[in-house]
Amino acid sequence: MLYPLKFRPRPKERIWGGRRLSEKLGKRLPRERTIGESWEISGLDGDVSVVGNGILAGNNLEELIEVYMGDLVGDKIYEKFGLQFPLLIKYIDAQDKLSVQVHPDDALAAKRYGGYGKSEMWYVLDCDPGAELYLGFDGDVSRERYAEHVERGTLPEILSRPKVSPGDAFFIPAGTIHAIGKGILLAEIQQASDVTYRIYDWGRTDASGKGRELHTDLAADAIRFDNDIPYRITAEPRTNEAVPLKRSPYFTVNLIGLDGAVERNHVERDSFVVYMLTEGRATLGWEGGSETVKKGETLLVPACIEEVTLTGQGKLLEIYIE
């Protein structure tokens, strides 16, 4: 009965959001709202994704894992995570700069919340000229120097600010201080955690003049101060080949440049596979049928479907857990 699943995207209003998710990816958004995120696949409490295609439409992801277990997510993944889907897949439209923030790693998250940390990856789909990220420290920064800049409200002065272009990719391990800059549309793959410690928010206030809460005390033990992390993982797509972008304990991501047809064999994976179509249009075929996806859509292929054929033109991110 299982087949590749499309889920109903969940738009998220954000103070820094815009309308590019509609304009560039065709998402249906609430009118006159600043939408910063489209959650494509989520198992987080209160935000569990609901199937939108086929005979399982209307069922949510947690219900499906409970019924299909390893056939859906993979045996080893079900044994480790149970009913919790281990990833959060989303698109982000940063019309303005996000807050400077950090996420705890697995050890700290387990100690404080009994859950998992948040390592993540970004793949840039579109951006304004000169757009940049805030990613790690610019040179060697001690805890004392960091604390001084937090106190003075000058934290951005000691952050690295890499310029970005469409097709750039970055891996942000938990503990990395970071922010998405203004004018960037990207895909984000992350561990299934929504724990964020906000450290600096550019002096923003809401309609009543109140700033958003900062979490500088909680962040102090979460930040990593090493400066030799290769954040940028950009790779050029190759036609009908899967080019590795990132292999980590949390997820593996490949980039596929599609022009015609390519067969993908997942027999050895023991994992679900997610396809995010970032450009073009494609049809995913398997022994039981086919499903067409357009730019901005996401498919979850159950672990029990071991071979698929992708046909069309475009670019895809291929995501699974090893």
Secondary structure as a PSIPRED ss2 file (coil, helix, strand):
# PSIPRED VFORMAT (PSIPRED V4.0)

   1 M C   1.000  0.000  0.000
   2 L C   1.000  0.000  0.000
   3 Y C   1.000  0.000  0.000
   4 P C   1.000  0.000  0.000
   5 L E   0.000  0.000  1.000
   6 K C   1.000  0.000  0.000
   7 F E   0.000  0.000  1.000
   8 R C   1.000  0.000  0.000
   9 P C   1.000  0.000  0.000
  10 R E   0.000  0.000  1.000
  11 P E   0.000  0.000  1.000
  12 K E   0.000  0.000  1.000
  13 E E   0.000  0.000  1.000
  14 R E   0.000  0.000  1.000
  15 I E   0.000  0.000  1.000
  16 W E   0.000  0.000  1.000
  17 G E   0.000  0.000  1.000
  18 G E   0.000  0.000  1.000
  19 R C   1.000  0.000  0.000
  20 R H   0.000  1.000  0.000
  21 L H   0.000  1.000  0.000
  22 S H   0.000  1.000  0.000
  23 E H   0.000  1.000  0.000
  24 K H   0.000  1.000  0.000
  25 L H   0.000  1.000  0.000
  26 G C   1.000  0.000  0.000
  27 K C   1.000  0.000  0.000
  28 R C   1.000  0.000  0.000
  29 L C   1.000  0.000  0.000
  30 P C   1.000  0.000  0.000
  31 R C   1.000  0.000  0.000
  32 E C   1.000  0.000  0.000
  33 R C   1.000  0.000  0.000
  34 T C   1.000  0.000  0.000
  35 I E   0.000  0.000  1.000
  36 G E   0.000  0.000  1.000
  37 E E   0.000  0.000  1.000
  38 S E   0.000  0.000  1.000
  39 W E   0.000  0.000  1.000
  40 E E   0.000  0.000  1.000
  41 I E   0.000  0.000  1.000
  42 S C   1.000  0.000  0.000
  43 G C   1.000  0.000  0.000
  44 L C   1.000  0.000  0.000
  45 D C   1.000  0.000  0.000
  46 G C   1.000  0.000  0.000
  47 D C   1.000  0.000  0.000
  48 V C   1.000  0.000  0.000
  49 S C   1.000  0.000  0.000
  50 V E   0.000  0.000  1.000
  51 V E   0.000  0.000  1.000
  52 G C   1.000  0.000  0.000
  53 N C   1.000  0.000  0.000
  54 G C   1.000  0.000  0.000
  55 I C   1.000  0.000  0.000
  56 L C   1.000  0.000  0.000
  57 A C   1.000  0.000  0.000
  58 G C   1.000  0.000  0.000
  59 N C   1.000  0.000  0.000
  60 N E   0.000  0.000  1.000
  61 L H   0.000  1.000  0.000
  62 E H   0.000  1.000  0.000
  63 E H   0.000  1.000  0.000
  64 L H   0.000  1.000  0.000
  65 I H   0.000  1.000  0.000
  66 E H   0.000  1.000  0.000
  67 V H   0.000  1.000  0.000
  68 Y H   0.000  1.000  0.000
  69 M C   1.000  0.000  0.000
  70 G H   0.000  1.000  0.000
  71 D H   0.000  1.000  0.000
  72 L H   0.000  1.000  0.000
  73 V H   0.000  1.000  0.000
  74 G C   1.000  0.000  0.000
  75 D H   0.000  1.000  0.000
  76 K H   0.000  1.000  0.000
  77 I H   0.000  1.000  0.000
  78 Y H   0.000  1.000  0.000
  79 E H   0.000  1.000  0.000
  80 K H   0.000  1.000  0.000
  81 F H   0.000  1.000  0.000
  82 G C   1.000  0.000  0.000
  83 L C   1.000  0.000  0.000
  84 Q C   1.000  0.000  0.000
  85 F C   1.000  0.000  0.000
  86 P C   1.000  0.000  0.000
  87 L E   0.000  0.000  1.000
  88 L E   0.000  0.000  1.000
  89 I E   0.000  0.000  1.000
  90 K E   0.000  0.000  1.000
  91 Y E   0.000  0.000  1.000
  92 I E   0.000  0.000  1.000
  93 D E   0.000  0.000  1.000
  94 A E   0.000  0.000  1.000
  95 Q C   1.000  0.000  0.000
  96 D C   1.000  0.000  0.000
  97 K C   1.000  0.000  0.000
  98 L C   1.000  0.000  0.000
  99 S C   1.000  0.000  0.000
 100 V E   0.000  0.000  1.000
 101 Q E   0.000  0.000  1.000
 102 V E   0.000  0.000  1.000
 103 H C   1.000  0.000  0.000
 104 P C   1.000  0.000  0.000
 105 D C   1.000  0.000  0.000
 106 D H   0.000  1.000  0.000
 107 A H   0.000  1.000  0.000
 108 L H   0.000  1.000  0.000
 109 A H   0.000  1.000  0.000
 110 A H   0.000  1.000  0.000
 111 K H   0.000  1.000  0.000
 112 R H   0.000  1.000  0.000
 113 Y H   0.000  1.000  0.000
 114 G C   1.000  0.000  0.000
 115 G C   1.000  0.000  0.000
 116 Y C   1.000  0.000  0.000
 117 G C   1.000  0.000  0.000
 118 K C   1.000  0.000  0.000
 119 S C   1.000  0.000  0.000
 120 E E   0.000  0.000  1.000
 121 M E   0.000  0.000  1.000
 122 W E   0.000  0.000  1.000
 123 Y E   0.000  0.000  1.000
 124 V E   0.000  0.000  1.000
 125 L E   0.000  0.000  1.000
 126 D E   0.000  0.000  1.000
 127 C E   0.000  0.000  1.000
 128 D C   1.000  0.000  0.000
 129 P C   1.000  0.000  0.000
 130 G C   1.000  0.000  0.000
 131 A C   1.000  0.000  0.000
 132 E E   0.000  0.000  1.000
 133 L E   0.000  0.000  1.000
 134 Y E   0.000  0.000  1.000
 135 L E   0.000  0.000  1.000
 136 G C   1.000  0.000  0.000
 137 F E   0.000  0.000  1.000
 138 D C   1.000  0.000  0.000
 139 G C   1.000  0.000  0.000
 140 D C   1.000  0.000  0.000
 141 V C   1.000  0.000  0.000
 142 S C   1.000  0.000  0.000
 143 R H   0.000  1.000  0.000
 144 E H   0.000  1.000  0.000
 145 R H   0.000  1.000  0.000
 146 Y H   0.000  1.000  0.000
 147 A H   0.000  1.000  0.000
 148 E H   0.000  1.000  0.000
 149 H H   0.000  1.000  0.000
 150 V H   0.000  1.000  0.000
 151 E H   0.000  1.000  0.000
 152 R H   0.000  1.000  0.000
 153 G C   1.000  0.000  0.000
 154 T C   1.000  0.000  0.000
 155 L H   0.000  1.000  0.000
 156 P H   0.000  1.000  0.000
 157 E H   0.000  1.000  0.000
 158 I H   0.000  1.000  0.000
 159 L E   0.000  0.000  1.000
 160 S C   1.000  0.000  0.000
 161 R C   1.000  0.000  0.000
 162 P C   1.000  0.000  0.000
 163 K E   0.000  0.000  1.000
 164 V C   1.000  0.000  0.000
 165 S C   1.000  0.000  0.000
 166 P C   1.000  0.000  0.000
 167 G C   1.000  0.000  0.000
 168 D C   1.000  0.000  0.000
 169 A E   0.000  0.000  1.000
 170 F E   0.000  0.000  1.000
 171 F E   0.000  0.000  1.000
 172 I E   0.000  0.000  1.000
 173 P C   1.000  0.000  0.000
 174 A C   1.000  0.000  0.000
 175 G C   1.000  0.000  0.000
 176 T C   1.000  0.000  0.000
 177 I C   1.000  0.000  0.000
 178 H E   0.000  0.000  1.000
 179 A E   0.000  0.000  1.000
 180 I E   0.000  0.000  1.000
 181 G C   1.000  0.000  0.000
 182 K C   1.000  0.000  0.000
 183 G C   1.000  0.000  0.000
 184 I E   0.000  0.000  1.000
 185 L E   0.000  0.000  1.000
 186 L E   0.000  0.000  1.000
 187 A E   0.000  0.000  1.000
 188 E E   0.000  0.000  1.000
 189 I E   0.000  0.000  1.000
 190 Q E   0.000  0.000  1.000
 191 Q E   0.000  0.000  1.000
 192 A C   1.000  0.000  0.000
 193 S C   1.000  0.000  0.000
 194 D C   1.000  0.000  0.000
 195 V C   1.000  0.000  0.000
 196 T C   1.000  0.000  0.000
 197 Y E   0.000  0.000  1.000
 198 R E   0.000  0.000  1.000
 199 I E   0.000  0.000  1.000
 200 Y E   0.000  0.000  1.000
 201 D C   1.000  0.000  0.000
 202 W C   1.000  0.000  0.000
 203 G C   1.000  0.000  0.000
 204 R C   1.000  0.000  0.000
 205 T C   1.000  0.000  0.000
 206 D C   1.000  0.000  0.000
 207 A C   1.000  0.000  0.000
 208 S C   1.000  0.000  0.000
 209 G C   1.000  0.000  0.000
 210 K C   1.000  0.000  0.000
 211 G C   1.000  0.000  0.000
 212 R C   1.000  0.000  0.000
 213 E C   1.000  0.000  0.000
 214 L C   1.000  0.000  0.000
 215 H C   1.000  0.000  0.000
 216 T H   0.000  1.000  0.000
 217 D H   0.000  1.000  0.000
 218 L H   0.000  1.000  0.000
 219 A H   0.000  1.000  0.000
 220 A H   0.000  1.000  0.000
 221 D C   1.000  0.000  0.000
 222 A C   1.000  0.000  0.000
 223 I C   1.000  0.000  0.000
 224 R C   1.000  0.000  0.000
 225 F C   1.000  0.000  0.000
 226 D C   1.000  0.000  0.000
 227 N C   1.000  0.000  0.000
 228 D C   1.000  0.000  0.000
 229 I C   1.000  0.000  0.000
 230 P C   1.000  0.000  0.000
 231 Y C   1.000  0.000  0.000
 232 R E   0.000  0.000  1.000
 233 I C   1.000  0.000  0.000
 234 T C   1.000  0.000  0.000
 235 A C   1.000  0.000  0.000
 236 E C   1.000  0.000  0.000
 237 P C   1.000  0.000  0.000
 238 R C   1.000  0.000  0.000
 239 T E   0.000  0.000  1.000
 240 N C   1.000  0.000  0.000
 241 E C   1.000  0.000  0.000
 242 A E   0.000  0.000  1.000
 243 V E   0.000  0.000  1.000
 244 P E   0.000  0.000  1.000
 245 L E   0.000  0.000  1.000
 246 K E   0.000  0.000  1.000
 247 R E   0.000  0.000  1.000
 248 S C   1.000  0.000  0.000
 249 P C   1.000  0.000  0.000
 250 Y C   1.000  0.000  0.000
 251 F C   1.000  0.000  0.000
 252 T E   0.000  0.000  1.000
 253 V E   0.000  0.000  1.000
 254 N E   0.000  0.000  1.000
 255 L E   0.000  0.000  1.000
 256 I E   0.000  0.000  1.000
 257 G E   0.000  0.000  1.000
 258 L E   0.000  0.000  1.000
 259 D E   0.000  0.000  1.000
 260 G E   0.000  0.000  1.000
 261 A E   0.000  0.000  1.000
 262 V E   0.000  0.000  1.000
 263 E E   0.000  0.000  1.000
 264 R E   0.000  0.000  1.000
 265 N E   0.000  0.000  1.000
 266 H C   1.000  0.000  0.000
 267 V C   1.000  0.000  0.000
 268 E C   1.000  0.000  0.000
 269 R C   1.000  0.000  0.000
 270 D C   1.000  0.000  0.000
 271 S C   1.000  0.000  0.000
 272 F C   1.000  0.000  0.000
 273 V E   0.000  0.000  1.000
 274 V E   0.000  0.000  1.000
 275 Y E   0.000  0.000  1.000
 276 M E   0.000  0.000  1.000
 277 L E   0.000  0.000  1.000
 278 T E   0.000  0.000  1.000
 279 E E   0.000  0.000  1.000
 280 G E   0.000  0.000  1.000
 281 R E   0.000  0.000  1.000
 282 A E   0.000  0.000  1.000
 283 T E   0.000  0.000  1.000
 284 L E   0.000  0.000  1.000
 285 G E   0.000  0.000  1.000
 286 W E   0.000  0.000  1.000
 287 E C   1.000  0.000  0.000
 288 G C   1.000  0.000  0.000
 289 G E   0.000  0.000  1.000
 290 S E   0.000  0.000  1.000
 291 E E   0.000  0.000  1.000
 292 T E   0.000  0.000  1.000
 293 V E   0.000  0.000  1.000
 294 K E   0.000  0.000  1.000
 295 K C   1.000  0.000  0.000
 296 G C   1.000  0.000  0.000
 297 E C   1.000  0.000  0.000
 298 T E   0.000  0.000  1.000
 299 L E   0.000  0.000  1.000
 300 L E   0.000  0.000  1.000
 301 V E   0.000  0.000  1.000
 302 P C   1.000  0.000  0.000
 303 A C   1.000  0.000  0.000
 304 C C   1.000  0.000  0.000
 305 I C   1.000  0.000  0.000
 306 E C   1.000  0.000  0.000
 307 E E   0.000  0.000  1.000
 308 V E   0.000  0.000  1.000
 309 T E   0.000  0.000  1.000
 310 L E   0.000  0.000  1.000
 311 T E   0.000  0.000  1.000
 312 G E   0.000  0.000  1.000
 313 Q E   0.000  0.000  1.000
 314 G E   0.000  0.000  1.000
 315 K E   0.000  0.000  1.000
 316 L E   0.000  0.000  1.000
 317 L E   0.000  0.000  1.000
 318 E E   0.000  0.000  1.000
 319 I E   0.000  0.000  1.000
 320 Y E   0.000  0.000  1.000
 321 I C   1.000  0.000  0.000
 322 E C   1.000  0.000  0.000
